Amino acid sequence: MKSYENIFISSLTTMRIGGIARHVLEIEAEKDIPEAYGFASAYWYPTYIISGGANTIGRDEGLDGVILLNRLRGFDDKDGVLTIAAGENWDNIVDYACEKGYTGIEALSRIPGLVGAAPAQNIGAYGQDVSQVLKSATAFDTATNKMVLLEKKDFQFGYRKSIMNTTAKGRFFVTSVTLELKKGQMQRPFYNSMERFIEDNKCTDFSPKGIREIVSAIRADKLPDPREKASSGSFFKNVYLNDREAEKAEEKGYPVRRGQDGNKINSAWFIEQCGFKGQLLYGMRVNAAAPLVLINESAGTYANLARARGQITSTVYDKFGYWLEQEPVEIINTKNRGAAR
Ligand SMILES: Cc1cc2nc3c(=O)[nH]c(=O)nc-3n(C[C@H](O)[C@H](O)[C@H](O)COP(=O)(O)OP(=O)(O)OC[C@H]3O[C@@H](n4cnc5c(N)ncnc54)[C@H](O)[C@@H]3O)c2cc1C
């Protein structure tokens, strides 16, 4: 296990915001995990896990605690049942699956980050999400200091949600993920944006490899490459409504999309309606091609990010009555050490 002191959280995250973390421990083997948590609890330090940092934001005050950097490597494929160490790059796995002709994660192409975060955040795109293919995961449970096997149901998946970012935040360190994939391909109708692209470009290959190409092309047009532009991808979650709420929203003329995953309003619509599309707010650019994405162009600090977020959320709330929820997780420097893992 490698250990570092006084590292900027901004250097560990794709949003490139966040002050100094007192300790950073690089987890390279399962045996490092109890040691790392043991160190943190001996000093009553709060702990946070960072994998790729593509959905994590640091605050300006940093963290008087310990960041556990997930760097666990390894991979096994038994006829489409993939068991992958948490520190593998997610998109490399998607690429491998597509090459093998496995369906189930091809629409999740080009999502930045590592495998361990994928079930924690229940990553999703274009009609697929990790909950649809996750079989189980192994994790270190800080409540018992033991390795555990978590079945799919244990995650209590929802839209971009699992117990790991809701009720059991910080309790588990996922060490490996098992996905159950099958040979085959996605069935039409696809998401609207995919159908539009297919029609415009006369695409006919809907094999996993073909879908990967389609999704990659759509994403390249809309989403910033984290190596070039600092962002966490979608900064706000979409709005999901029950049937009654959806009817009311439709009466008001809001564009509700009724799909298999529920009744949804794309939050980008609210942001656009409020005139924020393409705007620069306190150094945060509201991405013109995909307004859910906020790019840290010159904001530099969490304070500026918070100002931009506040302006957007309060304007959308005043105009439409919906409070947009933030997607990326924040590293919070709790004064009450040890209480907030
Ligand atoms: C340009 C861009 C586009 C994106 N597009 C999408 C998209 O289409 N769909 C989508 O769903 N997301 C998208 N994202 C968000 C992001 O890529 C995903 O949430 C991804 O899973 C983050 O992986 P990571 O390894 O970087 O996670 P991190 O930011 O390191 O961690 C995210 C959360 O997971 C927890 N975590 C990480 N590793 C573990 C572990 N081993 N055990 C337990 N908890 C862990 C962390 O503590 C944190 O709470 C996008 C982000 C960017 C920058």
The ligand as a MOL file (V3000), in Angstrom:
LIG
                    3D

  0  0  0     0  0            999 V3000
M  V30 BEGIN CTAB
M  V30 COUNTS 53 58 0 0 0
M  V30 BEGIN ATOM
M  V30 1 C -17.7110 13.2100 -19.0360 0
M  V30 2 C -18.4840 12.3230 -18.0970 0
M  V30 3 C -19.5400 11.5900 -18.5560 0
M  V30 4 C -20.2700 10.7570 -17.6830 0
M  V30 5 N -21.3260 10.0360 -18.1820 0
M  V30 6 C -22.0410 9.2420 -17.3550 0
M  V30 7 C -23.1390 8.4810 -17.8400 0
M  V30 8 O -23.4550 8.4790 -19.0200 0
M  V30 9 N -23.8430 7.7140 -16.9610 0
M  V30 10 C -23.5090 7.6580 -15.6270 0
M  V30 11 O -24.1830 6.9380 -14.8800 0
M  V30 12 N -22.4630 8.3590 -15.1400 0
M  V30 13 C -21.7260 9.1480 -15.9630 0
M  V30 14 N -20.6750 9.8690 -15.4700 0
M  V30 15 C -20.3590 9.8020 -14.0430 0
M  V30 16 C -19.2420 8.8190 -13.6930 0
M  V30 17 O -18.4960 8.4760 -14.8340 0
M  V30 18 C -19.7770 7.5240 -13.0460 0
M  V30 19 O -20.5110 7.8270 -11.8730 0
M  V30 20 C -18.6450 6.5670 -12.6930 0
M  V30 21 O -19.1500 5.3830 -12.1440 0
M  V30 22 C -17.6630 7.1730 -11.7170 0
M  V30 23 O -16.6140 6.2460 -11.5430 0
M  V30 24 P -15.3530 6.6650 -10.7130 0
M  V30 25 O -14.5250 5.4570 -10.5620 0
M  V30 26 O -14.6980 7.8190 -11.3010 0
M  V30 27 O -16.0740 7.0310 -9.3240 0
M  V30 28 P -15.5960 7.9970 -8.1610 0
M  V30 29 O -15.9230 9.4050 -8.5010 0
M  V30 30 O -14.2130 7.6960 -7.7640 0
M  V30 31 O -16.6020 7.5140 -7.0150 0
M  V30 32 C -17.9920 7.7610 -7.1180 0
M  V30 33 C -18.6970 7.2670 -5.8400 0
M  V30 34 O -18.5670 5.8630 -5.7420 0
M  V30 35 C -17.8980 5.5090 -4.5300 0
M  V30 36 N -16.9580 4.4410 -4.8420 0
M  V30 37 C -15.9690 4.4580 -5.7600 0
M  V30 38 N -15.3060 3.2970 -5.7580 0
M  V30 39 C -15.8870 2.5270 -4.8040 0
M  V30 40 C -15.6230 1.2240 -4.2950 0
M  V30 41 N -14.6260 0.4800 -4.7640 0
M  V30 42 N -16.4170 0.7530 -3.2820 0
M  V30 43 C -17.4260 1.5210 -2.7830 0
M  V30 44 N -17.7080 2.7650 -3.2110 0
M  V30 45 C -16.9400 3.2610 -4.2120 0
M  V30 46 C -17.1230 6.7600 -4.1300 0
M  V30 47 O -16.8620 6.7810 -2.7420 0
M  V30 48 C -18.0880 7.8330 -4.5590 0
M  V30 49 O -19.1010 7.9760 -3.5940 0
M  V30 50 C -19.9170 10.6910 -16.3270 0
M  V30 51 C -18.8260 11.4400 -15.8540 0
M  V30 52 C -18.0970 12.2370 -16.7260 0
M  V30 53 C -16.9250 13.0240 -16.1990 0
M  V30 END ATOM
M  V30 BEGIN BOND
M  V30 1 1 1 2
M  V30 2 1 2 3
M  V30 3 2 2 52
M  V30 4 2 3 4
M  V30 5 1 4 5
M  V30 6 1 4 50
M  V30 7 2 5 6
M  V30 8 1 6 7
M  V30 9 1 6 13
M  V30 10 2 7 8
M  V30 11 1 7 9
M  V30 12 1 9 10
M  V30 13 2 10 11
M  V30 14 1 10 12
M  V30 15 2 12 13
M  V30 16 1 13 14
M  V30 17 1 14 15
M  V30 18 1 14 50
M  V30 19 1 15 16
M  V30 20 1 16 17
M  V30 21 1 16 18
M  V30 22 1 18 19
M  V30 23 1 18 20
M  V30 24 1 20 21
M  V30 25 1 20 22
M  V30 26 1 22 23
M  V30 27 1 23 24
M  V30 28 2 24 25
M  V30 29 1 24 26
M  V30 30 1 24 27
M  V30 31 1 27 28
M  V30 32 2 28 29
M  V30 33 1 28 30
M  V30 34 1 28 31
M  V30 35 1 31 32
M  V30 36 1 32 33
M  V30 37 1 33 34
M  V30 38 1 33 48
M  V30 39 1 34 35
M  V30 40 1 35 36
M  V30 41 1 35 46
M  V30 42 1 36 37
M  V30 43 1 36 45
M  V30 44 2 37 38
M  V30 45 1 38 39
M  V30 46 1 39 40
M  V30 47 2 39 45
M  V30 48 1 40 41
M  V30 49 2 40 42
M  V30 50 1 42 43
M  V30 51 2 43 44
M  V30 52 1 44 45
M  V30 53 1 46 47
M  V30 54 1 46 48
M  V30 55 1 48 49
M  V30 56 2 50 51
M  V30 57 1 51 52
M  V30 58 1 52 53
M  V30 END BOND
M  V30 END CTAB
M  END
